Amino acid sequence: MSPMEAIMAATSKNAMTIGLAGKTGAIKQGMLADIIIWDRDPISDISILNKLEHLMMVMKDGEIIDRKQEGYLPLKNEPPRYG
């Protein structure tokens, strides 16, 4: 599976699987907006999605989350990450 296929499986294909096709799974006007932005290209290196130090922004329900206030800080004991 290519990095793009993996990302699609976790977004638009997952939305279709759980009955939310057309409501979520894509960045479009009128869609539900949960978005994460990284400072690297996950298509070039899919393992970047396991590296929280490269996480730049989280948007939940169309609102930017303040990671310092909302609990998106790394855990003291992070679970094992593969990649």
Secondary structure, 3 states (H helix, E strand, C coil): CCHHHHHHHHCHHHHHHCCCECCECCCCCCCCCCEEEECCCCCCCHHHHHCHHHEEEEEECCEECCHHHHCCCCCCCCCCCCC
